[in-house]
Amino acid sequence: MSHQQQQQQREHPSVPTPPQTREEQLLAMIATLQQQINTMLLQQQGSKVEVARPQVFSGRIEEVSTFVNVAHLYIRMKMTEEAAATQVAWVLSYMQRGIAEAWKDNLLDELAKGESEVESVEQLFTKIRNDFGETSEEERKIEQLRTIEQGGRTCDKYVQEFKKVARESSYEGRPLIKEFK
C-alpha cells in the first residue's frame, strides 16, 4: 500500500483499500505489533507524573490523615497494577518510627499467624485510621484550642493565632473565654 493510500485509510477508514500484497500485509502486521508493544511498555512504566511519597509514619495523631492521603494518592497514581499484598506491604514499609513501628510489627505477627486479615490497602487505611485515633477536623481544632499557648510569641501574634483556631472550632462564648490563657 502506498503512503498516499495509507494516509487515505487513516483519514477515511470506511473507504475500502485495494487488496494488499503479501509483503504489504506483513509490514502492516509488524507496524501493528510494534504499536501494541509500545502501548504495553507505556502501561507498565506507570504514570509519568511525579507523585510525592509519604513521610515515614510514627503514629502521631496529627500525621494520620496526611499519611493515609499521600499513600493513597501514590498507590492510585503509581501502583494500581500491583497486587493488594504488595500495596499493603509498601504502606507498612513507611511505618518505621514510634508506636507505628510496634503496631506494624504486631500486625505482621497477627497476619503470619492467621489471626488478622488485611485483604486490601483500603482495609489497611481504615485500620490505621481507627487504631491511631484519627479524629475529625473539628475535634483536632478543639484540642489545638485547648493546648495553644503564647510561648515566645508577642501578645498580638498569640491573639491572632487563638482567633484563627477558635474560628475553626465550634467553641463560642464562655467555653471559648475559658480556653484563652
VOFI-621960 format. One record per residue (C-alpha): residue number from 1; residue in one letter; x, y, z. Coordinates in Angstrom, 1 decimal, padded with zeros to 4 digits. Layout:
BEGIN
+-----+----+--------+--------+--------+
|   i | aa |     xx |     yy |     zz |
+-----+----+--------+--------+--------+
| NUM |  A |      X |      Y |      Z |
...
+-----+----+--------+--------+--------+
This chain:
BEGIN
+-----+----+--------+--------+--------+
|   i | aa |     xx |     yy |     zz |
+-----+----+--------+--------+--------+
|   1 |  M |  000.0 |  000.0 |  000.0 |
|   2 |  S |  001.4 |  003.4 | -001.0 |
|   3 |  H |  002.0 |  006.1 |  001.5 |
|   4 |  Q | -000.9 |  008.1 |  000.0 |
|   5 |  Q | -003.2 |  005.0 |  000.3 |
|   6 |  Q | -002.2 |  004.6 |  004.0 |
|   7 |  Q | -002.9 |  008.3 |  004.6 |
|   8 |  Q | -006.3 |  008.0 |  003.0 |
|   9 |  Q | -007.1 |  004.9 |  005.0 |
|  10 |  R | -006.2 |  006.7 |  008.3 |
|  11 |  E | -008.3 |  009.8 |  007.3 |
|  12 |  H | -011.2 |  007.8 |  005.9 |
|  13 |  P | -011.3 |  004.4 |  007.4 |
|  14 |  S | -014.6 |  003.4 |  005.8 |
|  15 |  V | -013.1 |  003.8 |  002.3 |
|  16 |  P | -012.1 |  000.3 |  001.1 |
|  17 |  T | -008.5 | -000.2 |  000.2 |
|  18 |  P | -007.3 | -002.2 | -002.7 |
|  19 |  P | -006.0 | -005.7 | -001.9 |
|  20 |  Q | -002.5 | -005.7 | -000.4 |
|  21 |  T |  000.4 | -007.8 | -001.5 |
|  22 |  R |  001.8 | -010.3 |  001.0 |
|  23 |  E |  004.7 | -008.0 |  001.8 |
|  24 |  E |  002.4 | -005.1 |  002.5 |
|  25 |  Q |  000.3 | -007.2 |  004.8 |
|  26 |  L |  003.4 | -008.4 |  006.7 |
|  27 |  L |  004.6 | -004.8 |  007.1 |
|  28 |  A |  001.2 | -003.7 |  008.3 |
|  29 |  M |  001.2 | -006.5 |  010.8 |
|  30 |  I |  004.6 | -005.6 |  012.1 |
|  31 |  A |  003.6 | -001.9 |  012.5 |
|  32 |  T |  000.5 | -003.0 |  014.4 |
|  33 |  L |  002.6 | -005.3 |  016.7 |
|  34 |  Q |  005.1 | -002.5 |  017.3 |
|  35 |  Q |  002.4 | -000.1 |  018.3 |
|  36 |  Q |  000.9 | -002.7 |  020.7 |
|  37 |  I |  004.3 | -003.4 |  022.2 |
|  38 |  N |  004.9 |  000.4 |  022.7 |
|  39 |  T |  001.4 |  000.7 |  024.3 |
|  40 |  M |  002.1 | -002.2 |  026.7 |
|  41 |  L |  005.5 | -000.7 |  027.7 |
|  42 |  L |  004.0 |  002.7 |  028.5 |
|  43 |  Q |  001.3 |  001.0 |  030.6 |
|  44 |  Q |  004.0 | -001.0 |  032.5 |
|  45 |  Q |  006.0 |  002.1 |  033.3 |
|  46 |  G |  003.0 |  003.7 |  035.0 |
|  47 |  S |  002.2 |  007.3 |  035.2 |
|  48 |  K |  005.0 |  009.8 |  034.2 |
|  49 |  V |  003.7 |  012.3 |  036.7 |
|  50 |  E |  005.9 |  012.8 |  039.7 |
|  51 |  V |  004.0 |  011.9 |  042.9 |
|  52 |  A |  005.2 |  012.5 |  046.4 |
|  53 |  R |  005.8 |  009.5 |  048.6 |
|  54 |  P |  004.5 |  009.7 |  052.2 |
|  55 |  Q |  006.7 |  010.7 |  055.1 |
|  56 |  V |  007.7 |  007.9 |  057.5 |
|  57 |  F |  004.7 |  007.5 |  059.8 |
|  58 |  S |  005.4 |  007.5 |  063.6 |
|  59 |  G |  001.8 |  007.1 |  064.7 |
|  60 |  R |  001.2 |  010.6 |  065.9 |
|  61 |  I | -002.5 |  011.5 |  065.6 |
|  62 |  E | -001.8 |  014.7 |  063.6 |
|  63 |  E |  000.1 |  012.6 |  061.0 |
|  64 |  V | -002.7 |  010.1 |  060.3 |
|  65 |  S | -004.7 |  011.9 |  057.7 |
|  66 |  T | -001.7 |  013.2 |  055.8 |
|  67 |  F |  000.0 |  009.8 |  055.8 |
|  68 |  V | -003.1 |  008.0 |  054.6 |
|  69 |  N | -004.0 |  010.6 |  051.9 |
|  70 |  V | -000.4 |  010.8 |  050.5 |
|  71 |  A |  000.0 |  007.0 |  050.5 |
|  72 |  H | -003.5 |  006.5 |  048.9 |
|  73 |  L | -002.7 |  009.1 |  046.1 |
|  74 |  Y |  000.7 |  007.4 |  045.4 |
|  75 |  I | -000.9 |  004.0 |  045.1 |
|  76 |  R | -003.6 |  005.4 |  042.8 |
|  77 |  M | -001.1 |  007.1 |  040.6 |
|  78 |  K |  001.8 |  004.6 |  040.6 |
|  79 |  M |  000.8 |  001.2 |  041.9 |
|  80 |  T | -002.7 |  000.3 |  040.5 |
|  81 |  E | -001.4 | -002.7 |  038.7 |
|  82 |  E |  000.3 | -004.1 |  041.9 |
|  83 |  A | -001.3 | -006.9 |  043.9 |
|  84 |  A | -003.1 | -005.9 |  047.1 |
|  85 |  A | -000.5 | -007.6 |  049.2 |
|  86 |  T |  002.3 | -005.6 |  047.6 |
|  87 |  Q |  000.4 | -002.3 |  048.2 |
|  88 |  V | -000.2 | -003.3 |  051.8 |
|  89 |  A |  003.5 | -004.2 |  052.3 |
|  90 |  W |  004.5 | -000.9 |  050.7 |
|  91 |  V |  002.4 |  001.2 |  053.1 |
|  92 |  L |  003.7 | -000.8 |  056.1 |
|  93 |  S |  007.2 | -000.1 |  055.0 |
|  94 |  Y |  006.6 |  003.6 |  055.8 |
|  95 |  M |  005.6 |  002.7 |  059.4 |
|  96 |  Q |  009.1 |  002.9 |  060.9 |
|  97 |  R |  009.1 |  005.0 |  064.0 |
|  98 |  G |  007.4 |  005.3 |  067.3 |
|  99 |  I |  004.2 |  003.5 |  068.1 |
| 100 |  A |  003.6 |  002.9 |  064.4 |
| 101 |  E |  006.6 |  000.6 |  064.1 |
| 102 |  A |  005.4 | -001.5 |  067.1 |
| 103 |  W |  001.9 | -001.6 |  065.6 |
| 104 |  K |  003.3 | -002.7 |  062.2 |
| 105 |  D |  005.3 | -005.5 |  063.9 |
| 106 |  N |  002.2 | -006.7 |  065.8 |
| 107 |  L |  000.1 | -006.6 |  062.6 |
| 108 |  L |  002.7 | -008.6 |  060.7 |
| 109 |  D |  002.8 | -011.2 |  063.5 |
| 110 |  E | -001.0 | -011.5 |  063.5 |
| 111 |  L | -001.1 | -011.8 |  059.7 |
| 112 |  A |  001.6 | -014.6 |  059.8 |
| 113 |  K | -000.4 | -016.5 |  062.5 |
| 114 |  G | -003.7 | -016.0 |  060.6 |
| 115 |  E | -005.1 | -014.0 |  063.5 |
| 116 |  S | -005.8 | -011.0 |  061.3 |
| 117 |  E | -006.6 | -010.3 |  057.7 |
| 118 |  V | -005.9 | -007.3 |  055.5 |
| 119 |  E | -007.2 | -008.1 |  052.0 |
| 120 |  S | -006.8 | -004.6 |  050.6 |
| 121 |  V | -004.9 | -001.4 |  051.1 |
| 122 |  E | -008.3 |  000.3 |  051.8 |
| 123 |  Q | -008.8 | -002.1 |  054.8 |
| 124 |  L | -005.3 | -001.2 |  056.0 |
| 125 |  F | -006.1 |  002.5 |  055.7 |
| 126 |  T | -009.3 |  002.0 |  057.7 |
| 127 |  K | -007.4 |  000.0 |  060.3 |
| 128 |  I | -004.7 |  002.8 |  060.6 |
| 129 |  R | -007.4 |  005.5 |  061.0 |
| 130 |  N | -009.2 |  003.5 |  063.6 |
| 131 |  D | -006.2 |  002.3 |  065.6 |
| 132 |  F | -004.3 |  005.6 |  065.6 |
| 133 |  G | -007.4 |  007.6 |  066.6 |
| 134 |  E | -007.9 |  009.9 |  063.6 |
| 135 |  T | -010.4 |  012.4 |  064.7 |
| 136 |  S | -012.5 |  014.9 |  062.8 |
| 137 |  E | -011.0 |  018.3 |  061.8 |
| 138 |  E | -013.3 |  020.0 |  064.4 |
| 139 |  E | -012.0 |  017.7 |  067.2 |
| 140 |  R | -008.4 |  018.5 |  066.2 |
| 141 |  K | -009.1 |  022.2 |  066.3 |
| 142 |  I | -010.7 |  021.9 |  069.7 |
| 143 |  E | -007.7 |  020.0 |  071.0 |
| 144 |  Q | -005.4 |  022.7 |  069.5 |
| 145 |  L | -007.5 |  025.4 |  071.1 |
| 146 |  R | -007.2 |  023.7 |  074.5 |
| 147 |  T | -003.4 |  023.4 |  074.2 |
| 148 |  I | -002.4 |  026.6 |  072.5 |
| 149 |  E |  000.0 |  028.8 |  074.5 |
| 150 |  Q |  001.6 |  032.1 |  074.0 |
| 151 |  G |  005.1 |  030.8 |  074.4 |
| 152 |  G |  007.7 |  033.2 |  072.9 |
| 153 |  R |  005.2 |  035.0 |  070.6 |
| 154 |  T |  004.1 |  038.5 |  071.1 |
| 155 |  C |  000.7 |  039.0 |  072.6 |
| 156 |  D | -000.7 |  040.3 |  069.3 |
| 157 |  K |  000.5 |  037.2 |  067.4 |
| 158 |  Y | -000.8 |  034.9 |  070.1 |
| 159 |  V | -004.3 |  036.6 |  070.0 |
| 160 |  Q | -004.4 |  036.3 |  066.2 |
| 161 |  E | -003.5 |  032.6 |  066.3 |
| 162 |  F | -006.0 |  032.0 |  069.0 |
| 163 |  K | -008.7 |  033.7 |  067.0 |
| 164 |  K | -007.9 |  031.6 |  063.9 |
| 165 |  V | -008.1 |  028.3 |  065.8 |
| 166 |  A | -011.2 |  029.5 |  067.6 |
| 167 |  R | -013.0 |  030.2 |  064.3 |
| 168 |  E | -012.2 |  026.7 |  063.1 |
| 169 |  S | -013.5 |  025.1 |  066.3 |
| 170 |  S | -017.1 |  025.0 |  067.4 |
| 171 |  Y | -016.4 |  026.9 |  070.6 |
| 172 |  E | -018.2 |  030.2 |  071.4 |
| 173 |  G | -018.9 |  032.4 |  074.3 |
| 174 |  R | -017.9 |  031.2 |  077.8 |
| 175 |  P | -016.2 |  028.0 |  076.8 |
| 176 |  L | -014.1 |  030.0 |  074.3 |
| 177 |  I | -013.1 |  032.5 |  077.0 |
| 178 |  K | -012.2 |  029.7 |  079.4 |
| 179 |  E | -009.7 |  028.3 |  076.8 |
| 180 |  F | -008.0 |  031.7 |  076.4 |
| 181 |  K | -004.8 |  031.5 |  078.5 |
+-----+----+--------+--------+--------+
